[in-house]
Amino acid sequence: MKKSFAAILFVLLMSQALFAAPNPSVIFVTGTVTDKISNEAIAGVEVRVKGTEIVTYTNFDGNYFLPELPAGNYTLEFSYITYNSASAIATGNNAEPQINVELEQR
């Protein structure tokens, strides 16, 4: 009887742990960079996390991905040679924030 009670208690505790709301310790930032006027994707845009050495670039479809940033708030800086720079804020309130940016030509 004690063994079956312990087994049931174990299953109940494990199921509660599996269905508990996640507390993300990292965030994954994604998004797309487009031209403000033409709405076309811009490939090769530098996406930098301000104050760090973390950098990525947009792909041919204008998409970027910054994986596994420690949870928190970040300023993202977007720059490309023929466009004005832009910035956006990614917050740690969302485990997978999507930050889409439109750049304006100089």
C-alpha positions as CSV (number, residue, x, y, z in Angstrom):
1,M,0.0,0.0,0.0
2,K,2.8,2.4,0.9
3,K,4.5,1.7,-2.4
4,S,1.4,2.4,-4.5
5,F,0.8,5.6,-2.6
6,A,4.4,6.7,-3.1
7,A,4.1,5.9,-6.8
8,I,0.9,7.9,-7.2
9,L,2.4,10.8,-5.3
10,F,5.4,10.7,-7.5
11,V,3.3,10.7,-10.7
12,L,1.2,13.7,-9.4
13,L,4.3,15.7,-8.6
14,M,6.0,15.0,-11.9
15,S,2.9,15.9,-13.9
16,Q,2.6,19.2,-12.1
17,A,6.2,20.0,-12.8
18,L,5.7,19.2,-16.5
19,F,2.7,21.4,-16.9
20,A,3.9,24.3,-14.8
21,A,4.4,27.7,-16.5
22,P,7.9,28.0,-17.8
23,N,10.2,30.6,-16.4
24,P,12.5,31.3,-19.3
25,S,16.1,32.1,-18.4
26,V,16.9,32.8,-22.0
27,I,15.2,34.6,-24.9
28,F,15.3,33.9,-28.6
29,V,14.9,37.1,-30.7
30,T,13.7,36.9,-34.3
31,G,12.5,39.3,-36.9
32,T,12.6,40.7,-40.4
33,V,14.2,43.8,-41.8
34,T,12.6,45.5,-44.7
35,D,12.9,48.7,-46.8
36,K,10.5,51.3,-45.5
37,I,9.2,52.4,-48.9
38,S,9.3,49.3,-51.1
39,N,8.6,46.8,-48.2
40,E,11.3,44.5,-49.7
41,A,13.5,42.4,-47.5
42,I,17.0,43.6,-47.0
43,A,19.8,40.9,-46.9
44,G,23.0,41.5,-45.0
45,V,21.8,44.0,-42.4
46,E,23.9,43.9,-39.3
47,V,21.9,43.2,-36.1
48,R,23.9,44.0,-33.0
49,V,23.0,43.7,-29.3
50,K,24.1,47.1,-27.9
51,G,26.9,46.9,-25.4
52,T,27.9,43.3,-26.3
53,E,29.8,41.5,-29.0
54,I,26.7,39.6,-30.1
55,V,26.1,40.2,-33.8
56,T,24.1,38.5,-36.5
57,Y,23.1,39.4,-40.1
58,T,19.9,39.1,-42.0
59,N,19.6,36.3,-44.6
60,F,18.3,36.7,-48.2
61,D,14.7,36.9,-46.9
62,G,15.6,39.7,-44.4
63,N,15.2,37.4,-41.4
64,Y,17.5,37.3,-38.5
65,F,17.8,35.2,-35.3
66,L,19.6,35.9,-32.0
67,P,19.6,32.6,-30.0
68,E,19.8,32.1,-26.3
69,L,20.3,35.6,-24.9
70,P,20.1,35.7,-21.1
71,A,16.6,36.9,-20.1
72,G,16.5,40.7,-19.9
73,N,16.0,43.8,-21.9
74,Y,18.2,44.6,-24.9
75,T,18.6,47.3,-27.4
76,L,19.1,46.0,-30.9
77,E,20.9,48.1,-33.4
78,F,20.3,47.6,-37.1
79,S,22.7,49.0,-39.7
80,Y,23.4,48.7,-43.4
81,I,25.6,50.7,-45.6
82,T,23.0,52.6,-47.7
83,Y,20.4,52.9,-45.0
84,N,19.9,55.0,-41.9
85,S,20.5,53.0,-38.7
86,A,17.7,52.0,-36.5
87,S,17.2,50.5,-33.0
88,A,14.5,48.5,-31.2
89,I,14.1,47.1,-27.7
90,A,13.7,43.4,-27.0
91,T,12.3,42.7,-23.6
92,G,12.7,39.6,-21.5
93,N,8.9,39.5,-20.8
94,N,8.5,37.4,-23.9
95,A,10.6,34.3,-24.4
96,E,10.5,34.7,-28.1
97,P,10.1,38.3,-29.1
98,Q,9.7,39.1,-32.8
99,I,11.2,42.5,-33.7
100,N,10.5,43.6,-37.2
101,V,12.2,46.8,-38.5
102,E,11.9,49.0,-41.5
103,L,15.0,50.9,-42.6
104,E,14.9,54.1,-44.5
105,Q,17.4,54.8,-47.3
106,R,19.8,57.7,-46.9
